[in-house]
Amino acid sequence: MDRETLEQALISIEPGISRRSNADRAAVAVPAEALLGLLNRLYQDSRFAFDMLLDHTAIDRIAEGKFELVYNLYSTSIGHHLMVSCLVDRDKPVVPTVEKIWPIAHWQEREAFDLFGILYDGHSDLRRVFLEDDWQGYPLRKDYKDSDMLEFSE
C-alpha cells in the first residue's frame, strides 16, 4: 500500500485522524482518546498488518503545553511503514499501554516514563529503567533543570 492510499484508508476508518505533515513516510495524527483503538486495528486488520513496533518516543512541545507521542510501525508481511502520533497534555500525560499489542512496548514505554514522565495506563511494570528510583524530574523535558547541568550561553 503506498503512502497516499494508506493515509486515506486510515482517515476513512477513524474520525479525527489527519495526515501528519512534514513526515518522510506515511504518517497520521490521532486524538489521544482514539489511540489504543486505532493501534489495535492496525495490528489486527490484515489490510494493515502492522505486526512490529519499531520504536516509540515522545517530543516535548513545551510551548503548546503538550507531549507528542510517536509510534513507528512496520508490517513484515506487507512491507509498509507508518508513523502514528498523538498529543497529550503535558500536565497530565496519560495514555493506555500498548504492551499487550506489541510486547516490545514494555521497554519503550518505561523509557518514555523515565525520561519524560509519560504515564501508561495498564502497564505491567511502569518504573524507571535508566535512572535511579529516587531521581527527581524527567531529563528530556525542555524545562528540566539539574545542578550538574552545563549552561550554554549565546
Biotite code that builds the C-alpha atoms (Angstrom):
import biotite.structure as struc

atoms = struc.array([
    struc.Atom([0.000, 0.000, 0.000], chain_id="A", res_id=1, res_name="MET", atom_name="CA", element="C"),
    struc.Atom([1.521, 3.344, -0.991], chain_id="A", res_id=2, res_name="ASP", atom_name="CA", element="C"),
    struc.Atom([1.671, 6.332, 1.340], chain_id="A", res_id=3, res_name="ARG", atom_name="CA", element="C"),
    struc.Atom([-1.374, 8.146, -0.049], chain_id="A", res_id=4, res_name="GLU", atom_name="CA", element="C"),
    struc.Atom([-3.571, 5.017, -0.055], chain_id="A", res_id=5, res_name="THR", atom_name="CA", element="C"),
    struc.Atom([-2.553, 4.055, 3.487], chain_id="A", res_id=6, res_name="LEU", atom_name="CA", element="C"),
    struc.Atom([-3.165, 7.512, 4.914], chain_id="A", res_id=7, res_name="GLU", atom_name="CA", element="C"),
    struc.Atom([-6.533, 7.791, 3.147], chain_id="A", res_id=8, res_name="GLN", atom_name="CA", element="C"),
    struc.Atom([-7.623, 4.344, 4.374], chain_id="A", res_id=9, res_name="ALA", atom_name="CA", element="C"),
    struc.Atom([-6.859, 5.333, 7.965], chain_id="A", res_id=10, res_name="LEU", atom_name="CA", element="C"),
    struc.Atom([-8.590, 8.699, 7.683], chain_id="A", res_id=11, res_name="ILE", atom_name="CA", element="C"),
    struc.Atom([-11.717, 6.967, 6.383], chain_id="A", res_id=12, res_name="SER", atom_name="CA", element="C"),
    struc.Atom([-11.972, 4.447, 9.261], chain_id="A", res_id=13, res_name="ILE", atom_name="CA", element="C"),
    struc.Atom([-11.430, 6.655, 12.283], chain_id="A", res_id=14, res_name="GLU", atom_name="CA", element="C"),
    struc.Atom([-12.936, 10.094, 12.924], chain_id="A", res_id=15, res_name="PRO", atom_name="CA", element="C"),
    struc.Atom([-10.390, 12.670, 13.965], chain_id="A", res_id=16, res_name="GLY", atom_name="CA", element="C"),
    struc.Atom([-7.415, 11.151, 12.164], chain_id="A", res_id=17, res_name="ILE", atom_name="CA", element="C"),
    struc.Atom([-5.468, 13.540, 9.977], chain_id="A", res_id=18, res_name="SER", atom_name="CA", element="C"),
    struc.Atom([-2.387, 13.411, 7.805], chain_id="A", res_id=19, res_name="ARG", atom_name="CA", element="C"),
    struc.Atom([0.735, 14.463, 9.648], chain_id="A", res_id=20, res_name="ARG", atom_name="CA", element="C"),
    struc.Atom([2.711, 16.983, 7.677], chain_id="A", res_id=21, res_name="SER", atom_name="CA", element="C"),
    struc.Atom([6.491, 17.070, 7.357], chain_id="A", res_id=22, res_name="ASN", atom_name="CA", element="C"),
    struc.Atom([6.986, 13.301, 7.520], chain_id="A", res_id=23, res_name="ALA", atom_name="CA", element="C"),
    struc.Atom([9.168, 11.205, 5.243], chain_id="A", res_id=24, res_name="ASP", atom_name="CA", element="C"),
    struc.Atom([6.733, 8.251, 5.304], chain_id="A", res_id=25, res_name="ARG", atom_name="CA", element="C"),
    struc.Atom([3.041, 7.592, 5.749], chain_id="A", res_id=26, res_name="ALA", atom_name="CA", element="C"),
    struc.Atom([2.075, 9.447, 8.897], chain_id="A", res_id=27, res_name="ALA", atom_name="CA", element="C"),
    struc.Atom([-1.133, 10.251, 10.721], chain_id="A", res_id=28, res_name="VAL", atom_name="CA", element="C"),
    struc.Atom([-2.095, 12.155, 13.841], chain_id="A", res_id=29, res_name="ALA", atom_name="CA", element="C"),
    struc.Atom([-4.823, 10.704, 16.034], chain_id="A", res_id=30, res_name="VAL", atom_name="CA", element="C"),
    struc.Atom([-6.648, 12.101, 19.068], chain_id="A", res_id=31, res_name="PRO", atom_name="CA", element="C"),
    struc.Atom([-5.352, 10.532, 22.301], chain_id="A", res_id=32, res_name="ALA", atom_name="CA", element="C"),
    struc.Atom([-8.745, 9.007, 23.111], chain_id="A", res_id=33, res_name="GLU", atom_name="CA", element="C"),
    struc.Atom([-8.702, 7.073, 19.805], chain_id="A", res_id=34, res_name="ALA", atom_name="CA", element="C"),
    struc.Atom([-5.059, 5.946, 20.035], chain_id="A", res_id=35, res_name="LEU", atom_name="CA", element="C"),
    struc.Atom([-5.484, 2.467, 21.524], chain_id="A", res_id=36, res_name="LEU", atom_name="CA", element="C"),
    struc.Atom([-8.402, 1.560, 19.258], chain_id="A", res_id=37, res_name="GLY", atom_name="CA", element="C"),
    struc.Atom([-6.503, 2.617, 16.161], chain_id="A", res_id=38, res_name="LEU", atom_name="CA", element="C"),
    struc.Atom([-3.295, 0.818, 17.143], chain_id="A", res_id=39, res_name="LEU", atom_name="CA", element="C"),
    struc.Atom([-5.263, -2.367, 17.897], chain_id="A", res_id=40, res_name="ASN", atom_name="CA", element="C"),
    struc.Atom([-6.883, -2.162, 14.489], chain_id="A", res_id=41, res_name="ARG", atom_name="CA", element="C"),
    struc.Atom([-3.571, -1.541, 12.735], chain_id="A", res_id=42, res_name="LEU", atom_name="CA", element="C"),
    struc.Atom([-2.233, -4.714, 14.319], chain_id="A", res_id=43, res_name="TYR", atom_name="CA", element="C"),
    struc.Atom([-5.279, -6.950, 13.795], chain_id="A", res_id=44, res_name="GLN", atom_name="CA", element="C"),
    struc.Atom([-6.634, -5.829, 10.413], chain_id="A", res_id=45, res_name="ASP", atom_name="CA", element="C"),
    struc.Atom([-4.955, -7.812, 7.597], chain_id="A", res_id=46, res_name="SER", atom_name="CA", element="C"),
    struc.Atom([-5.181, -4.771, 5.279], chain_id="A", res_id=47, res_name="ARG", atom_name="CA", element="C"),
    struc.Atom([-2.620, -3.071, 7.515], chain_id="A", res_id=48, res_name="PHE", atom_name="CA", element="C"),
    struc.Atom([-0.897, -5.958, 9.421], chain_id="A", res_id=49, res_name="ALA", atom_name="CA", element="C"),
    struc.Atom([1.414, -3.740, 11.474], chain_id="A", res_id=50, res_name="PHE", atom_name="CA", element="C"),
    struc.Atom([2.996, -6.535, 13.454], chain_id="A", res_id=51, res_name="ASP", atom_name="CA", element="C"),
    struc.Atom([6.107, -4.627, 14.542], chain_id="A", res_id=52, res_name="MET", atom_name="CA", element="C"),
    struc.Atom([6.501, -1.573, 16.736], chain_id="A", res_id=53, res_name="LEU", atom_name="CA", element="C"),
    struc.Atom([9.878, -0.287, 15.571], chain_id="A", res_id=54, res_name="LEU", atom_name="CA", element="C"),
    struc.Atom([10.069, 2.424, 18.194], chain_id="A", res_id=55, res_name="ASP", atom_name="CA", element="C"),
    struc.Atom([8.064, 4.687, 20.409], chain_id="A", res_id=56, res_name="HIS", atom_name="CA", element="C"),
    struc.Atom([9.155, 8.026, 21.779], chain_id="A", res_id=57, res_name="THR", atom_name="CA", element="C"),
    struc.Atom([7.914, 11.424, 22.875], chain_id="A", res_id=58, res_name="ALA", atom_name="CA", element="C"),
    struc.Atom([8.625, 15.006, 21.847], chain_id="A", res_id=59, res_name="ILE", atom_name="CA", element="C"),
    struc.Atom([8.243, 17.812, 24.356], chain_id="A", res_id=60, res_name="ASP", atom_name="CA", element="C"),
    struc.Atom([6.095, 20.517, 22.762], chain_id="A", res_id=61, res_name="ARG", atom_name="CA", element="C"),
    struc.Atom([6.532, 22.810, 25.755], chain_id="A", res_id=62, res_name="ILE", atom_name="CA", element="C"),
    struc.Atom([5.214, 25.939, 24.004], chain_id="A", res_id=63, res_name="ALA", atom_name="CA", element="C"),
    struc.Atom([1.936, 24.115, 23.323], chain_id="A", res_id=64, res_name="GLU", atom_name="CA", element="C"),
    struc.Atom([1.742, 22.501, 26.774], chain_id="A", res_id=65, res_name="GLY", atom_name="CA", element="C"),
    struc.Atom([1.752, 19.059, 25.105], chain_id="A", res_id=66, res_name="LYS", atom_name="CA", element="C"),
    struc.Atom([3.821, 15.967, 24.529], chain_id="A", res_id=67, res_name="PHE", atom_name="CA", element="C"),
    struc.Atom([3.671, 14.435, 21.085], chain_id="A", res_id=68, res_name="GLU", atom_name="CA", element="C"),
    struc.Atom([3.809, 10.641, 21.338], chain_id="A", res_id=69, res_name="LEU", atom_name="CA", element="C"),
    struc.Atom([5.202, 8.942, 18.244], chain_id="A", res_id=70, res_name="VAL", atom_name="CA", element="C"),
    struc.Atom([4.783, 5.281, 17.286], chain_id="A", res_id=71, res_name="TYR", atom_name="CA", element="C"),
    struc.Atom([6.730, 3.979, 14.279], chain_id="A", res_id=72, res_name="ASN", atom_name="CA", element="C"),
    struc.Atom([5.150, 0.807, 12.903], chain_id="A", res_id=73, res_name="LEU", atom_name="CA", element="C"),
    struc.Atom([6.174, -1.724, 10.268], chain_id="A", res_id=74, res_name="TYR", atom_name="CA", element="C"),
    struc.Atom([4.360, -4.588, 8.561], chain_id="A", res_id=75, res_name="SER", atom_name="CA", element="C"),
    struc.Atom([6.691, -7.531, 7.924], chain_id="A", res_id=76, res_name="THR", atom_name="CA", element="C"),
    struc.Atom([4.153, -9.233, 5.653], chain_id="A", res_id=77, res_name="SER", atom_name="CA", element="C"),
    struc.Atom([3.247, -6.204, 3.513], chain_id="A", res_id=78, res_name="ILE", atom_name="CA", element="C"),
    struc.Atom([6.437, -4.177, 3.879], chain_id="A", res_id=79, res_name="GLY", atom_name="CA", element="C"),
    struc.Atom([4.996, -0.772, 4.646], chain_id="A", res_id=80, res_name="HIS", atom_name="CA", element="C"),
    struc.Atom([5.786, 1.764, 7.378], chain_id="A", res_id=81, res_name="HIS", atom_name="CA", element="C"),
    struc.Atom([3.522, 4.110, 9.310], chain_id="A", res_id=82, res_name="LEU", atom_name="CA", element="C"),
    struc.Atom([4.119, 6.804, 11.875], chain_id="A", res_id=83, res_name="MET", atom_name="CA", element="C"),
    struc.Atom([1.240, 7.435, 14.283], chain_id="A", res_id=84, res_name="VAL", atom_name="CA", element="C"),
    struc.Atom([1.368, 10.435, 16.589], chain_id="A", res_id=85, res_name="SER", atom_name="CA", element="C"),
    struc.Atom([-0.912, 11.908, 19.205], chain_id="A", res_id=86, res_name="CYS", atom_name="CA", element="C"),
    struc.Atom([-0.786, 14.879, 21.532], chain_id="A", res_id=87, res_name="LEU", atom_name="CA", element="C"),
    struc.Atom([-1.302, 14.566, 25.284], chain_id="A", res_id=88, res_name="VAL", atom_name="CA", element="C"),
    struc.Atom([-1.432, 17.255, 27.933], chain_id="A", res_id=89, res_name="ASP", atom_name="CA", element="C"),
    struc.Atom([1.949, 17.949, 29.435], chain_id="A", res_id=90, res_name="ARG", atom_name="CA", element="C"),
    struc.Atom([0.386, 18.470, 32.879], chain_id="A", res_id=91, res_name="ASP", atom_name="CA", element="C"),
    struc.Atom([-1.326, 15.078, 32.851], chain_id="A", res_id=92, res_name="LYS", atom_name="CA", element="C"),
    struc.Atom([0.421, 12.859, 30.276], chain_id="A", res_id=93, res_name="PRO", atom_name="CA", element="C"),
    struc.Atom([-1.549, 9.617, 30.465], chain_id="A", res_id=94, res_name="VAL", atom_name="CA", element="C"),
    struc.Atom([-2.232, 7.165, 27.620], chain_id="A", res_id=95, res_name="VAL", atom_name="CA", element="C"),
    struc.Atom([-3.074, 3.457, 27.594], chain_id="A", res_id=96, res_name="PRO", atom_name="CA", element="C"),
    struc.Atom([-0.227, 0.986, 27.289], chain_id="A", res_id=97, res_name="THR", atom_name="CA", element="C"),
    struc.Atom([0.224, -0.903, 24.022], chain_id="A", res_id=98, res_name="VAL", atom_name="CA", element="C"),
    struc.Atom([2.396, -3.656, 25.513], chain_id="A", res_id=99, res_name="GLU", atom_name="CA", element="C"),
    struc.Atom([-0.416, -6.195, 25.009], chain_id="A", res_id=100, res_name="LYS", atom_name="CA", element="C"),
    struc.Atom([-0.299, -5.468, 21.266], chain_id="A", res_id=101, res_name="ILE", atom_name="CA", element="C"),
    struc.Atom([3.487, -5.283, 20.879], chain_id="A", res_id=102, res_name="TRP", atom_name="CA", element="C"),
    struc.Atom([5.440, -6.705, 23.847], chain_id="A", res_id=103, res_name="PRO", atom_name="CA", element="C"),
    struc.Atom([8.489, -4.561, 22.986], chain_id="A", res_id=104, res_name="ILE", atom_name="CA", element="C"),
    struc.Atom([6.417, -1.548, 24.073], chain_id="A", res_id=105, res_name="ALA", atom_name="CA", element="C"),
    struc.Atom([7.036, -2.681, 27.652], chain_id="A", res_id=106, res_name="HIS", atom_name="CA", element="C"),
    struc.Atom([10.594, -1.299, 27.474], chain_id="A", res_id=107, res_name="TRP", atom_name="CA", element="C"),
    struc.Atom([9.873, 1.626, 25.177], chain_id="A", res_id=108, res_name="GLN", atom_name="CA", element="C"),
    struc.Atom([7.110, 2.906, 27.454], chain_id="A", res_id=109, res_name="GLU", atom_name="CA", element="C"),
    struc.Atom([9.345, 2.533, 30.508], chain_id="A", res_id=110, res_name="ARG", atom_name="CA", element="C"),
    struc.Atom([11.958, 4.666, 28.740], chain_id="A", res_id=111, res_name="GLU", atom_name="CA", element="C"),
    struc.Atom([9.409, 7.397, 27.923], chain_id="A", res_id=112, res_name="ALA", atom_name="CA", element="C"),
    struc.Atom([8.179, 7.284, 31.509], chain_id="A", res_id=113, res_name="PHE", atom_name="CA", element="C"),
    struc.Atom([11.706, 7.501, 32.905], chain_id="A", res_id=114, res_name="ASP", atom_name="CA", element="C"),
    struc.Atom([12.867, 10.394, 30.734], chain_id="A", res_id=115, res_name="LEU", atom_name="CA", element="C"),
    struc.Atom([9.631, 12.357, 30.066], chain_id="A", res_id=116, res_name="PHE", atom_name="CA", element="C"),
    struc.Atom([7.221, 11.318, 32.830], chain_id="A", res_id=117, res_name="GLY", atom_name="CA", element="C"),
    struc.Atom([4.605, 9.871, 30.449], chain_id="A", res_id=118, res_name="ILE", atom_name="CA", element="C"),
    struc.Atom([2.218, 7.532, 32.299], chain_id="A", res_id=119, res_name="LEU", atom_name="CA", element="C"),
    struc.Atom([0.962, 4.381, 30.552], chain_id="A", res_id=120, res_name="TYR", atom_name="CA", element="C"),
    struc.Atom([-2.325, 3.204, 31.996], chain_id="A", res_id=121, res_name="ASP", atom_name="CA", element="C"),
    struc.Atom([-2.369, -0.577, 32.415], chain_id="A", res_id=122, res_name="GLY", atom_name="CA", element="C"),
    struc.Atom([1.392, -1.031, 32.024], chain_id="A", res_id=123, res_name="HIS", atom_name="CA", element="C"),
    struc.Atom([2.559, -4.174, 33.841], chain_id="A", res_id=124, res_name="SER", atom_name="CA", element="C"),
    struc.Atom([5.689, -2.654, 35.450], chain_id="A", res_id=125, res_name="ASP", atom_name="CA", element="C"),
    struc.Atom([5.946, 1.100, 34.952], chain_id="A", res_id=126, res_name="LEU", atom_name="CA", element="C"),
    struc.Atom([9.116, 2.175, 36.733], chain_id="A", res_id=127, res_name="ARG", atom_name="CA", element="C"),
    struc.Atom([12.393, 3.833, 35.866], chain_id="A", res_id=128, res_name="ARG", atom_name="CA", element="C"),
    struc.Atom([14.675, 1.902, 33.544], chain_id="A", res_id=129, res_name="VAL", atom_name="CA", element="C"),
    struc.Atom([17.785, 4.129, 33.218], chain_id="A", res_id=130, res_name="PHE", atom_name="CA", element="C"),
    struc.Atom([17.766, 6.470, 36.210], chain_id="A", res_id=131, res_name="LEU", atom_name="CA", element="C"),
    struc.Atom([17.877, 5.716, 39.928], chain_id="A", res_id=132, res_name="GLU", atom_name="CA", element="C"),
    struc.Atom([14.494, 5.090, 41.549], chain_id="A", res_id=133, res_name="ASP", atom_name="CA", element="C"),
    struc.Atom([14.825, 8.239, 43.675], chain_id="A", res_id=134, res_name="ASP", atom_name="CA", element="C"),
    struc.Atom([15.774, 10.513, 40.742], chain_id="A", res_id=135, res_name="TRP", atom_name="CA", element="C"),
    struc.Atom([13.851, 13.777, 40.771], chain_id="A", res_id=136, res_name="GLN", atom_name="CA", element="C"),
    struc.Atom([12.374, 15.029, 37.494], chain_id="A", res_id=137, res_name="GLY", atom_name="CA", element="C"),
    struc.Atom([12.469, 13.928, 33.874], chain_id="A", res_id=138, res_name="TYR", atom_name="CA", element="C"),
    struc.Atom([15.666, 14.868, 31.986], chain_id="A", res_id=139, res_name="PRO", atom_name="CA", element="C"),
    struc.Atom([14.220, 15.031, 28.454], chain_id="A", res_id=140, res_name="LEU", atom_name="CA", element="C"),
    struc.Atom([11.627, 17.640, 29.359], chain_id="A", res_id=141, res_name="ARG", atom_name="CA", element="C"),
    struc.Atom([12.678, 21.001, 27.973], chain_id="A", res_id=142, res_name="LYS", atom_name="CA", element="C"),
    struc.Atom([12.185, 22.713, 31.335], chain_id="A", res_id=143, res_name="ASP", atom_name="CA", element="C"),
    struc.Atom([14.269, 20.181, 33.282], chain_id="A", res_id=144, res_name="TYR", atom_name="CA", element="C"),
    struc.Atom([16.975, 21.721, 35.465], chain_id="A", res_id=145, res_name="LYS", atom_name="CA", element="C"),
    struc.Atom([19.716, 19.989, 37.386], chain_id="A", res_id=146, res_name="ASP", atom_name="CA", element="C"),
    struc.Atom([22.551, 21.489, 39.419], chain_id="A", res_id=147, res_name="SER", atom_name="CA", element="C"),
    struc.Atom([25.091, 19.414, 37.445], chain_id="A", res_id=148, res_name="ASP", atom_name="CA", element="C"),
    struc.Atom([23.875, 20.533, 34.024], chain_id="A", res_id=149, res_name="MET", atom_name="CA", element="C"),
    struc.Atom([26.076, 22.688, 31.825], chain_id="A", res_id=150, res_name="LEU", atom_name="CA", element="C"),
    struc.Atom([24.582, 26.006, 30.829], chain_id="A", res_id=151, res_name="GLU", atom_name="CA", element="C"),
    struc.Atom([25.177, 27.251, 27.304], chain_id="A", res_id=152, res_name="PHE", atom_name="CA", element="C"),
    struc.Atom([25.437, 30.934, 26.598], chain_id="A", res_id=153, res_name="SER", atom_name="CA", element="C"),
    struc.Atom([24.883, 32.540, 23.237], chain_id="A", res_id=154, res_name="GLU", atom_name="CA", element="C"),
])
